[in-house]
Amino acid sequence: MVPDVSTGSDTRGLIVYLFGPGRRDEHTDPHIVAAWDMAGAPDPGRDPAATYSLLAKRLDHHVDLRTRELGGKKPPQHVWHCPVRTAPGDRYLTDAEWAEVARRIVHATGIAPEGDEKACRWIAVRHADDHIHIMATTVRADGRRPRTHHDGQRAQAECRKIEAEFGLRRLKSGDLTAPRTPTGAERAKAERQGQTVTARHWLREQAYAVAAAVRTEADYFSVLESLGIKVKTRLGPETGDVIGYSLAAPGDTNAAGEPVWYGGSKLAPDLSINRLRERLPDQQIADHPRYVADPADPWRHTTTAIYTARIVLDSGDDAAAQGHLAAFGDALYNIASATTGPHRAELQAAAMAFNRARRSATRADHQAATALRKAAKELAYASNEPGGLAIALLFATVHLARAAAKWHEQRGHEQQAAAAEEAFRHLQAGYQQAATPVMADLTHRAPGAATARRFEQDVRATLPDHADRILTDPAWTALTTTLAHAETAGHNPRRLLAEVGTQRELDSAEHPAEVLNWRITAQPNRRTQAARMRSTTNNTSAMSATPHPPATPVATRPEERSRHR
């Protein structure tokens, strides 16, 4: 059961909508199921003599008294509106059940506490099988405004109780960190235009993708504009600094032909200008020349940072953990952007799903996650996808997403845990698509029996507690190929196995040989490293900044840039 609290100033306009045919003739049999006084509330749905104006006048009775006290000025945002909808698949409630729902919600939110004779006037209108609209005018009979602090949160809590008592689907409790849900009007507009998502949703995804890739605030706005998105900034009156911004999707206009603007914080709480600045490096760091010695470095650095994030989730430092989850959300966008192949669609879906898991009521320590965010931004400018190393990165994201779901679940973050679990399923599907042919190829190119026996001895010597499980894992043959490659690259297999076998996933892994395979793949090439160090020592002038091409967000490849494609 989903309540959605909002406020406005047009009593009659909302009444006309509630009792009208709807924007697409979807309203059927509009009528009042509950009110502050059923005998005194005119019902345009049942009584032809009860006009919209008459009902508005009765509801606004105390508002008019207050208006005269204020010298002809109505109190701001005095219309309180709360649609309440059952979840898809739930049984349809009767009018009597909806009446009880309405009375409990106005009591819980402070609109009309039970037994309070001076409470606000309100009505509950049903015009569909699966929902009602509760409407109130927020001036009490004594002239005071009601105490509606955290009314949305209190409505959510009461709905959780109602679901249990009425035998309805139990939805996840929120914590006021979710982005705003698109309104019915926004959804109807998207359908009329043939869009699968609303302008608000589309803008939010573009903003997240761009913020994940860029290094400065100026880049953030310029890249958004390059995608055809209109940007409007708000400047401070004294300093002239940007203190806020709004975005408008291309072609999204109102009835007057003007752009429909959405403030950054209205798209999502962590897209406000202040929250963005917390995640972007300062100008001095952003201007520092960037040198990438090996095109594989961004993939390897991101993999290492994700394994570190996994350790942070177990550290007990919730602020640092939340900071790493926010950085992981950025990393998922950049991983999807830098990936090619059919599994890219699953990675895009994972990035979008994880948006709900990247923030919670726990304030994030973004500085703690600097390494992960820096590596992810390097990945946004990576020029190629280095085969097995890219799959090793995907393997790491699967484990971190699953750990994120457990971390949120342990702290009672129900919506975030569900979102992380959804991202985990997408990442797992993408990993399987990408890894299956590569693992088959590694198995096909396995070294000879003598080399395999030597590696078996190395496993038994270094990882005796896990040896039997590793050697019977279907991925063992592929692991022998990877160990042979690592040996050629300058690694000592026994020492390498001891190093990568100490991390915790090996204890709980269903396929420990597969875990070792990708951990070893992510290790740097020792011979190449040594050669690079000699080259750096002998010729430091060769180190120059790499080009800084404009970012291409995951959701805005050239073939996808128009929302009206």
C-alpha positions as CSV (number, residue, x, y, z in Angstrom):
1,M,0.0,0.0,0.0
2,V,1.6,3.2,-1.2
3,P,0.7,6.7,0.2
4,D,2.0,9.8,-1.6
5,V,1.7,13.1,0.3
6,S,1.8,16.4,-1.4
7,T,0.4,19.9,-0.9
8,G,-1.1,22.6,-3.1
9,S,-3.3,25.7,-3.1
10,D,-6.3,25.0,-5.3
11,T,-9.1,23.3,-3.4
12,R,-11.7,23.5,-6.2
13,G,-9.2,22.4,-8.9
14,L,-8.4,19.2,-7.0
15,I,-12.1,18.4,-6.3
16,V,-12.9,18.8,-10.0
17,Y,-10.1,16.3,-10.9
18,L,-11.2,13.8,-8.2
19,F,-14.8,13.7,-9.3
20,G,-14.1,14.2,-13.0
21,P,-13.6,11.6,-15.8
22,G,-9.8,11.7,-15.4
23,R,-7.2,12.7,-17.9
24,R,-7.8,9.5,-19.9
25,D,-11.4,8.7,-18.8
26,E,-10.0,6.3,-16.3
27,H,-12.1,7.5,-13.3
28,T,-15.2,5.3,-12.7
29,D,-18.0,6.0,-10.2
30,P,-16.2,8.8,-8.2
31,H,-17.7,9.1,-4.7
32,I,-16.8,9.9,-1.1
33,V,-16.1,6.9,1.1
34,A,-15.1,8.8,4.2
35,A,-15.0,12.5,5.4
36,W,-14.7,14.7,8.4
37,D,-18.5,14.6,8.7
38,M,-20.3,12.2,6.3
39,A,-23.6,14.0,6.9
40,G,-22.1,17.4,6.3
41,A,-19.9,16.6,3.3
42,P,-21.6,17.2,0.0
43,D,-20.9,14.3,-2.4
44,P,-20.9,15.3,-6.1
45,G,-20.6,11.6,-7.0
46,R,-23.9,10.7,-5.3
47,D,-25.9,13.9,-5.0
48,P,-26.5,15.9,-8.3
49,A,-27.2,19.0,-6.2
50,A,-23.8,18.8,-4.5
51,T,-21.7,20.9,-6.8
52,Y,-17.9,21.2,-6.8
53,S,-18.2,24.7,-5.5
54,L,-20.4,23.7,-2.7
55,L,-18.0,21.0,-1.5
56,A,-15.0,23.3,-1.9
57,K,-16.8,25.9,0.2
58,R,-17.5,23.4,3.0
59,L,-14.0,22.1,3.0
60,D,-12.5,25.7,2.9
61,H,-14.8,26.9,5.8
62,H,-11.9,27.3,8.3
63,V,-9.5,28.4,5.6
64,D,-11.8,31.4,4.8
65,L,-11.9,32.3,8.5
66,R,-8.1,32.2,8.7
67,T,-7.9,34.2,5.5
68,R,-9.9,37.1,7.0
69,E,-7.6,37.1,10.0
70,L,-4.6,37.3,7.6
71,G,-6.0,40.3,5.8
72,G,-7.2,38.5,2.7
73,K,-4.2,36.1,2.3
74,K,-4.8,32.4,2.2
75,P,-2.3,30.3,4.2
76,P,0.4,28.9,1.8
77,Q,0.0,25.3,0.5
78,H,-3.2,24.8,2.5
79,V,-4.5,21.9,0.4
80,W,-3.2,18.5,1.6
81,H,-3.4,15.6,-0.8
82,C,-2.6,11.9,-0.2
83,P,-3.4,9.2,-2.8
84,V,-3.3,5.7,-1.3
85,R,-2.9,2.8,-3.7
86,T,-2.8,-1.0,-3.1
87,A,0.1,-3.0,-4.6
88,P,-0.5,-4.8,-8.0
89,G,-2.0,-8.2,-7.3
90,D,-3.7,-7.1,-4.1
91,R,-7.4,-7.8,-3.6
92,Y,-9.7,-4.8,-4.1
93,L,-10.9,-3.3,-0.8
94,T,-14.5,-2.5,-0.1
95,D,-15.7,1.1,0.5
96,A,-15.9,0.4,4.2
97,E,-12.3,-0.9,4.2
98,W,-11.1,2.2,2.3
99,A,-13.0,4.4,4.8
100,E,-11.0,2.8,7.7
101,V,-7.8,3.3,5.8
102,A,-8.5,7.0,5.3
103,R,-9.5,7.6,8.9
104,R,-6.3,5.9,10.1
105,I,-4.1,7.9,7.8
106,V,-5.5,11.3,8.7
107,H,-5.1,10.3,12.3
108,A,-1.5,9.1,11.9
109,T,-0.4,12.1,9.9
110,G,-2.0,14.7,12.3
111,I,-4.6,16.0,9.8
112,A,-7.5,14.8,11.9
113,P,-6.5,13.0,15.1
114,E,-9.2,10.7,16.4
115,G,-11.5,12.5,18.9
116,D,-10.2,16.0,18.0
117,E,-13.3,18.1,17.3
118,K,-11.3,21.0,16.0
119,A,-9.3,19.0,13.5
120,C,-9.0,19.8,9.8
121,R,-11.8,19.0,7.3
122,W,-11.1,16.2,4.9
123,I,-12.6,13.8,2.4
124,A,-11.6,10.5,0.9
125,V,-12.7,10.0,-2.7
126,R,-12.7,6.6,-4.5
127,H,-12.8,6.7,-8.3
128,A,-11.0,3.4,-9.1
129,D,-10.8,-0.1,-7.7
130,D,-7.3,0.1,-6.4
131,H,-6.9,3.5,-4.7
132,I,-8.4,6.5,-3.0
133,H,-7.5,10.1,-2.7
134,I,-7.5,11.8,0.7
135,M,-7.9,15.6,0.5
136,A,-7.8,18.0,3.4
137,T,-7.7,21.8,4.0
138,T,-5.0,22.3,6.6
139,V,-6.5,25.0,8.9
140,R,-8.2,23.7,12.1
141,A,-11.4,25.1,13.6
142,D,-9.3,27.0,16.2
143,G,-7.4,28.7,13.4
144,R,-4.1,26.8,13.9
145,R,-2.3,24.7,11.3
146,P,-2.1,21.0,12.0
147,R,1.1,19.3,13.1
148,T,2.1,17.4,10.0
149,H,5.8,17.1,10.5
150,H,7.1,13.9,8.8
151,D,3.5,13.2,7.6
152,G,4.7,11.2,4.6
153,Q,6.8,8.9,6.9
154,R,3.9,8.5,9.3
155,A,1.6,7.6,6.5
156,Q,4.1,5.0,5.3
157,A,4.3,3.5,8.8
158,E,0.5,3.3,9.2
159,C,0.2,1.6,5.8
160,R,2.7,-1.1,6.9
161,K,0.3,-1.8,9.8
162,I,-2.8,-1.8,7.6
163,E,-1.1,-4.2,5.1
164,A,-0.5,-6.7,7.9
165,E,-4.0,-6.4,9.3
166,F,-5.8,-6.5,5.9
167,G,-3.7,-9.4,4.5
168,L,-2.2,-7.2,1.7
169,R,1.2,-7.4,0.1
170,R,3.9,-6.1,2.6
171,L,5.9,-3.4,0.9
172,K,9.3,-2.1,1.9
173,S,9.5,0.8,4.4
174,G,11.2,3.9,3.2
175,D,13.4,6.4,5.0
176,L,12.7,9.6,3.0
177,T,15.8,9.1,0.8
178,A,14.0,7.9,-2.2
179,P,13.7,10.1,-5.3
180,R,10.3,11.6,-6.0
181,T,7.8,9.3,-7.8
182,P,6.6,10.6,-11.1
183,T,3.1,12.0,-10.8
184,G,0.1,10.6,-12.7
185,A,0.2,13.6,-15.0
186,E,3.9,12.9,-15.8
187,R,3.2,9.3,-16.6
188,A,0.2,10.1,-18.8
189,K,2.3,12.7,-20.7
190,A,5.0,10.1,-21.3
191,E,2.4,7.6,-22.6
192,R,0.9,10.2,-25.0
193,Q,4.4,11.0,-26.3
194,G,5.2,7.3,-26.8
195,Q,7.9,7.3,-24.1
196,T,8.6,4.3,-21.9
197,V,9.8,6.6,-19.0
198,T,8.8,10.0,-17.8
199,A,10.9,13.1,-18.3
200,R,11.8,13.2,-14.6
201,H,13.1,9.6,-14.7
202,W,15.0,10.1,-17.9
203,L,16.7,13.3,-16.6
204,R,17.6,11.6,-13.4
205,E,19.4,8.8,-15.2
206,Q,21.3,11.2,-17.4
207,A,22.3,13.3,-14.4
208,Y,23.6,10.2,-12.6
209,A,25.5,9.0,-15.6
210,V,27.2,12.3,-16.3
211,A,28.0,12.9,-12.6
212,A,29.7,9.5,-12.5
213,A,32.0,10.4,-15.4
214,V,32.9,14.1,-15.0
215,R,35.7,15.5,-12.9
216,T,34.4,19.1,-12.3
217,E,31.1,20.9,-11.7
218,A,31.6,22.9,-14.9
219,D,32.0,19.6,-16.9
220,Y,28.8,18.3,-15.3
221,F,26.8,21.2,-16.7
222,S,28.5,21.4,-20.1
223,V,28.1,17.6,-20.8
224,L,24.4,17.8,-19.9
225,E,24.0,20.6,-22.3
226,S,25.8,18.7,-25.0
227,L,23.2,16.0,-24.7
228,G,20.4,18.5,-25.5
229,I,19.4,19.0,-21.9
230,K,18.5,22.6,-20.9
231,V,20.4,23.8,-17.8
232,K,19.3,26.7,-15.6
233,T,21.5,27.6,-12.6
234,R,20.6,29.7,-9.6
235,L,23.2,32.1,-8.3
236,G,23.8,33.4,-4.8
237,P,22.9,37.1,-4.5
238,E,26.1,38.0,-2.7
239,T,28.8,35.7,-4.0
240,G,27.4,34.9,-7.4
241,D,28.2,31.3,-6.9
242,V,25.9,28.5,-8.1
243,I,23.6,27.6,-5.2
244,G,21.2,25.4,-7.2
245,Y,20.3,24.2,-10.7
246,S,17.3,22.8,-12.7
247,L,17.2,20.6,-15.8
248,A,14.7,20.3,-18.6
249,A,14.5,17.4,-21.0
250,P,14.6,18.1,-24.8
251,G,11.1,18.6,-26.1
252,D,9.4,18.5,-22.7
253,T,7.2,21.6,-22.5
254,N,4.1,22.7,-20.7
255,A,0.8,23.9,-22.2
256,A,2.4,27.4,-22.8
257,G,5.3,25.8,-24.7
258,E,7.8,26.5,-21.9
259,P,10.4,24.0,-20.7
260,V,9.3,21.9,-17.7
261,W,12.1,22.3,-15.1
262,Y,13.2,19.9,-12.4
263,G,15.5,20.9,-9.7
264,G,18.5,18.7,-9.0
265,S,17.3,17.8,-5.5
266,K,13.8,17.1,-6.9
267,L,15.3,14.5,-9.3
268,A,17.1,12.7,-6.4
269,P,18.3,13.8,-3.0
270,D,22.0,13.2,-3.9
271,L,21.7,15.2,-7.2
272,S,21.5,18.5,-5.3
273,I,24.4,20.9,-6.0
274,N,25.8,20.5,-2.5
275,R,25.6,16.7,-2.6
276,L,27.3,16.7,-6.0
277,R,30.1,18.8,-4.8
278,E,30.8,16.3,-2.0
279,R,31.5,13.7,-4.6
280,L,33.4,15.7,-7.2
281,P,37.2,16.3,-6.7
282,D,38.3,19.9,-5.9
283,Q,39.6,22.0,-8.8
284,Q,43.2,21.5,-8.0
285,I,42.9,17.7,-8.2
286,A,40.8,17.9,-11.3
287,D,43.4,20.0,-13.1
288,H,46.3,17.7,-12.2
289,P,47.6,15.9,-15.3
290,R,46.5,12.3,-15.5
291,Y,48.9,9.7,-16.7
292,V,47.8,6.2,-17.6
293,A,50.8,3.9,-18.3
294,D,48.7,0.9,-19.3
295,P,45.2,0.9,-20.9
296,A,44.3,-2.0,-18.5
297,D,45.1,0.1,-15.4
298,P,41.6,1.6,-15.0
299,W,40.0,-1.8,-15.1
300,R,42.6,-3.2,-12.6
301,H,42.4,-0.2,-10.3
302,T,38.6,-0.3,-10.2
303,T,38.6,-4.0,-9.5
304,T,41.1,-3.5,-6.6
305,A,39.0,-0.6,-5.2
306,I,35.8,-2.7,-5.3
307,Y,37.5,-5.5,-3.4
308,T,38.5,-2.8,-0.9
309,A,35.0,-1.6,-0.7
310,R,33.9,-5.1,0.2
311,I,36.2,-5.0,3.2
312,V,35.0,-1.6,4.3
313,L,31.4,-2.9,4.5
314,D,32.6,-5.3,7.2
315,S,34.6,-2.7,9.0
316,G,31.9,-1.3,11.2
317,D,32.4,2.2,9.9
318,D,28.9,2.9,8.5
319,A,29.8,6.4,7.1
320,A,32.7,5.0,5.2
321,A,30.6,2.1,4.0
322,Q,27.9,4.4,2.8
323,G,30.5,6.5,1.0
324,H,31.8,3.4,-0.8
325,L,28.2,2.4,-1.8
326,A,27.7,5.8,-3.3
327,A,31.0,5.5,-5.2
328,F,30.0,2.0,-6.3
329,G,26.8,3.5,-7.8
330,D,29.0,5.8,-10.0
331,A,31.3,2.9,-10.9
332,L,28.4,0.8,-12.2
333,Y,27.5,3.6,-14.7
334,N,31.1,3.9,-15.9
335,I,31.5,0.1,-16.2
336,A,28.4,-0.2,-18.3
337,S,29.5,2.8,-20.4
338,A,33.0,1.2,-21.1
339,T,31.6,-2.2,-21.8
340,T,30.7,-3.7,-25.2
341,G,28.7,-6.8,-26.0
342,P,25.2,-8.1,-25.2
343,H,25.8,-8.1,-21.4
344,R,25.9,-4.3,-21.5
345,A,22.1,-4.1,-21.2
346,E,22.3,-6.0,-17.9
347,L,25.0,-3.7,-16.5
348,Q,22.9,-0.6,-17.4
349,A,19.9,-2.1,-15.6
350,A,22.1,-2.8,-12.6
351,A,23.4,0.8,-12.5
352,M,19.8,2.1,-12.6
353,A,18.6,-0.4,-10.0
354,F,21.5,0.4,-7.6
355,N,20.5,4.1,-7.5
356,R,18.1,3.3,-4.7
357,A,20.8,1.4,-2.8
358,R,23.5,4.1,-3.1
359,R,22.0,6.4,-0.4
360,S,20.3,5.9,3.0
361,A,19.7,7.8,6.2
362,T,23.3,7.1,7.1
363,R,25.4,10.2,6.1
364,A,28.2,9.1,3.7
365,D,31.9,9.8,4.2
366,H,32.7,10.4,0.5
367,Q,36.4,11.1,1.3
368,A,36.8,7.5,2.5
369,A,35.8,6.3,-1.0
370,T,38.2,8.5,-3.0
371,A,40.1,5.6,-4.4
372,L,37.0,3.9,-5.8
373,R,35.6,7.0,-7.2
374,K,38.9,8.0,-8.8
375,A,39.3,4.6,-10.4
376,A,35.8,4.6,-11.7
377,K,36.3,8.0,-13.3
378,E,39.5,6.7,-15.0
379,L,37.3,3.9,-16.3
380,A,35.0,6.4,-17.9
381,Y,37.8,7.4,-20.2
382,A,39.2,4.0,-20.9
383,S,39.9,3.3,-24.6
384,N,39.3,-0.4,-24.7
385,E,37.8,-3.4,-22.8
386,P,40.7,-5.8,-21.9
387,G,39.0,-9.1,-22.2
388,G,39.4,-11.3,-19.1
389,L,40.3,-8.3,-16.9
390,A,36.9,-6.7,-17.6
391,I,35.2,-10.0,-16.6
392,A,37.2,-10.1,-13.4
393,L,35.8,-6.6,-12.7
394,L,32.3,-7.8,-13.3
395,F,32.9,-10.7,-10.9
396,A,34.0,-8.3,-8.2
397,T,30.8,-6.1,-8.7
398,V,28.6,-9.2,-8.3
399,H,30.1,-9.9,-4.8
400,L,30.0,-6.2,-3.8
401,A,26.3,-5.9,-4.8
402,R,25.4,-9.0,-2.8
403,A,27.4,-7.6,0.2
404,A,25.6,-4.3,-0.2
405,A,22.2,-6.0,0.0
406,K,23.2,-7.8,3.2
407,W,24.7,-4.6,4.7
408,H,21.4,-2.6,4.1
409,E,19.3,-5.5,5.4
410,Q,21.2,-5.7,8.6
411,R,20.5,-2.0,9.2
412,G,16.8,-2.2,8.4
413,H,17.1,-0.3,5.1
414,E,14.4,-2.4,3.4
415,Q,14.1,-0.5,0.1
416,Q,17.9,-0.2,-0.3
417,A,18.4,-3.9,0.4
418,A,15.7,-4.8,-2.3
419,A,17.4,-2.4,-4.8
420,A,20.9,-3.9,-4.1
421,E,19.4,-7.4,-4.6
422,E,17.9,-6.4,-7.9
423,A,21.2,-4.9,-9.0
424,F,22.9,-8.1,-7.9
425,R,20.6,-10.2,-10.2
426,H,21.4,-8.0,-13.2
427,L,25.1,-8.1,-12.5
428,Q,25.1,-11.8,-12.1
429,A,23.2,-12.2,-15.4
430,G,25.7,-9.9,-17.2
431,Y,28.6,-11.7,-15.7
432,Q,27.3,-15.1,-16.8
433,Q,26.8,-13.8,-20.4
434,A,30.3,-12.4,-20.5
435,A,32.2,-15.1,-18.6
436,T,30.8,-18.3,-20.1
437,P,32.6,-18.2,-23.4
438,V,35.8,-16.9,-21.8
439,M,35.9,-19.7,-19.2
440,A,35.2,-22.2,-22.0
441,D,38.2,-20.8,-23.9
442,L,40.5,-21.0,-20.9
443,T,39.4,-24.6,-20.4
444,H,40.2,-25.4,-24.0
445,R,43.7,-23.9,-23.7
446,A,44.7,-25.7,-20.5
447,P,48.4,-26.6,-20.0
448,G,49.7,-30.1,-20.1
449,A,49.2,-32.7,-17.4
450,A,52.6,-32.2,-15.8
451,T,52.0,-28.5,-15.4
452,A,48.5,-29.1,-14.0
453,R,49.9,-31.6,-11.4
454,R,52.5,-29.0,-10.4
455,F,49.7,-26.4,-9.9
456,E,47.7,-29.0,-7.9
457,Q,50.7,-29.4,-5.5
458,D,50.9,-25.6,-5.2
459,V,47.2,-25.4,-4.2
460,R,47.6,-28.2,-1.6
461,A,50.6,-26.5,-0.1
462,T,49.2,-23.0,0.1
463,L,45.5,-23.5,0.6
464,P,45.1,-26.9,2.3
465,D,41.8,-26.1,3.9
466,H,40.2,-25.4,0.5
467,A,42.3,-27.6,-1.8
468,D,39.7,-30.4,-2.3
469,R,36.9,-27.9,-3.1
470,I,39.2,-26.0,-5.5
471,L,40.5,-29.1,-7.3
472,T,36.9,-30.6,-7.8
473,D,35.5,-27.2,-9.0
474,P,34.5,-27.3,-12.7
475,A,36.5,-24.1,-13.1
476,W,39.8,-25.8,-12.0
477,T,40.9,-26.5,-15.5
478,A,40.4,-22.9,-16.5
479,L,42.3,-21.8,-13.4
480,T,45.3,-23.9,-14.5
481,T,45.4,-21.8,-17.7
482,T,45.3,-18.6,-15.8
483,L,48.0,-19.7,-13.4
484,A,50.2,-20.6,-16.4
485,H,49.6,-17.1,-17.9
486,A,50.5,-15.5,-14.5
487,E,53.7,-17.6,-14.3
488,T,54.7,-16.4,-17.7
489,A,54.0,-12.8,-16.6
490,G,56.5,-13.2,-13.8
491,H,54.4,-14.4,-10.9
492,N,55.4,-17.2,-8.6
493,P,52.2,-19.4,-8.6
494,R,52.6,-20.6,-5.1
495,R,53.1,-17.2,-3.7
496,L,50.3,-15.8,-5.9
497,L,47.8,-18.4,-4.6
498,A,48.7,-17.7,-1.0
499,E,48.2,-14.0,-1.7
500,V,44.8,-14.1,-3.4
501,G,43.5,-17.0,-1.3
502,T,43.3,-15.1,1.9
503,Q,40.3,-13.0,1.1
504,R,37.0,-13.9,2.7
505,E,34.9,-14.9,-0.3
506,L,36.8,-18.2,-0.7
507,D,35.3,-19.5,2.5
508,S,31.7,-19.1,1.3
509,A,32.2,-19.3,-2.4
510,E,30.3,-22.0,-4.2
511,H,33.0,-22.1,-6.9
512,P,36.4,-21.3,-5.2
513,A,38.4,-22.1,-8.3
514,E,36.4,-19.5,-10.2
515,V,37.0,-16.9,-7.5
516,L,40.7,-17.5,-7.6
517,N,40.7,-17.4,-11.4
518,W,39.4,-13.8,-11.5
519,R,41.4,-12.6,-8.6
520,I,44.6,-13.8,-10.3
521,T,43.4,-12.2,-13.6
522,A,43.2,-8.9,-11.9
523,Q,46.9,-9.0,-10.7
524,P,49.3,-6.8,-12.7
525,N,51.8,-8.3,-15.1
526,R,55.1,-8.4,-13.2
527,R,57.3,-8.3,-16.3
528,T,55.4,-5.4,-17.7
529,Q,55.5,-3.6,-14.4
530,A,59.3,-4.0,-14.2
531,A,59.7,-2.7,-17.7
532,R,57.5,0.3,-17.0
533,M,59.5,1.1,-13.9
534,R,62.8,1.0,-15.9
535,S,61.3,3.1,-18.6
536,T,60.1,5.7,-16.1
537,T,63.5,5.9,-14.4
538,N,65.3,6.4,-17.6
539,N,63.0,8.7,-19.3
540,T,60.6,10.6,-17.0
541,S,59.8,13.1,-19.8
542,A,57.8,10.3,-21.5
543,M,55.1,10.7,-18.8
544,S,52.5,13.1,-20.2
545,A,48.8,13.6,-19.6
546,T,46.4,11.5,-21.6
547,P,43.8,13.2,-23.6
548,H,40.6,14.1,-21.8
549,P,37.7,13.4,-24.2
550,P,34.2,14.4,-23.3
551,A,32.3,11.8,-21.3
552,T,29.7,9.7,-22.9
553,P,27.3,8.6,-20.2
554,V,26.0,5.0,-20.1
555,A,22.4,6.0,-21.0
556,T,23.4,8.4,-23.8
557,R,25.4,6.7,-26.5
558,P,25.0,8.5,-29.8
559,E,22.3,6.1,-31.0
560,E,20.4,6.7,-27.7
561,R,20.7,10.5,-27.1
562,S,17.2,11.5,-28.1
563,R,14.6,10.8,-25.5
564,H,12.1,10.8,-28.3
565,R,13.8,8.2,-30.4
